[in-house]
């Protein structure tokens, strides 16, 4: 997880995972520049696994502990839910991802989309043996 999440955007990325239903995961990194509106030196996200159905499905919650704009106001923001479906395709794998609960605020979905695409590109490079 540390090798592809945040897609190399920051440094000193650390990930922990207790891969079982109810188990917690977290991924934190040091951003290239601090955000004066965010209290922490490290940014990350964490959550809990809600479904593990090997080899076809994984679901978990996602709580941002980083400045993603919509979590910096006074209003509480609900956790997101991520669902991944895996399918064998021509000797490889296809992954379909649903990220539910991204607030409908200016640019949030597009920003998440760019980050998720970068993470999938980093994961693909990692699996292909690239450094």
Secondary structure, DSSP 8 states (H G I E B T S, - for coil): -TTTGGGGSSEEEEEEE--STT-EEEEEEE-SS--TT-S-SEEEEEEEEEEEETTTEEEEEEEEES--STTSSSS----EEEEEEEEEETTEEEEEEEEE----STTHHHHHHHHHHHHHHHHHHHHTT--
